[in-house]
Amino acid sequence: MKKIKIIGIFLVFVIVMAFGLRLAGYRAYRYIEGKHSMVPTIQPGDVCLCYFHGNYTPEDIKPGMVVLFAHRDYPYFLTKRIIAVENDLIETESEKTLVNGSPIDEPYAFFETPGAGSGDVNSVRVPENKLFVMGDNRSGSLDSRCSEFGLVDIDQIKGKPLIILWSRDKRRIGKRLN
């Protein structure tokens, strides 16, 4: 009987914690199978703990951040990495990215097809309240390098993934993303 009571208290605690985390803006988010734009950082099917803030300002946004955002052409949130912020000059050429004339260190960048680019925008000055985003899988990501996709408004940013909660590759569980 005492064991049942302890299990009951534990379950109530877990439910209260889950509800509290959700109220605080945290929730689990599962990445769609077949989408490979953030490989190897986030694999299709990964479940991440994400923080949904929803009211980001230019001061909250930093290059290199992985973010979730709403896009007019998709019914679900997209995940990309912020490469450049307002007033930055971004230039992309094959496997190199320049911000304000300097190459940036991108240890997360992955080229499924070496040398393959993805898009028709090779150079752009990022306007106010806009962001230039790219997927980590540079040859398999539709992102700001494509004029049809475009730049992302800061107010489109809804949250950011923090940690991998579940993955088919168990070694990835617990990996921090930001």
C-alpha positions, 0 to 999 in steps of 0.5 A: 500500500505504501508503494502505491502511495509513493507511485501516486505522489510521484505521478502527481509530481511529474504531471505538475512539473510537466504542466508547469514547464508548459506554462513557462513556455517549454514543450517537446517538439518532434522533428518531421521525418524526411526533413533533413535541413538541419542534419547533422545537428537535428536528425529527422524524428528527434524530439527536442525540448524547446523554449517558446518565447514568441516575443523576440527582439533584435537584442535577443537574436544572435548569429549561430542560434538555432530557432523555430519560426513560422513561415508563410508557406508551411503549416508547421514550424521550421528550424534553421540557424541564424547566420546574419542579423540586420545590417549584416552583409551576407555572401555565400559561395559554394561551401564558404559563408562571409558576413561583413566580408569575413568568413565565419567558422561553421563547424556545424555546416554539413554538405551532403553533396560537396560543393552544392549550393542551395539558392539564387541569392549570393549576396544581400544586406540584411534589412532592419528586423530581418534575419538571414537563416540557413539549414546546417545541411547546406546542400539539402536546405531551402533557406534564405539563400533562395529568393522564394524562401526569403529572409525571416522577420524577427517576429516570425521567431517563436522559439528555440530548441534547447536539448535533444530529449529523444533520438534513434541514436541514443548517444545524441540524447542530452545534446545541447543545441544552443 
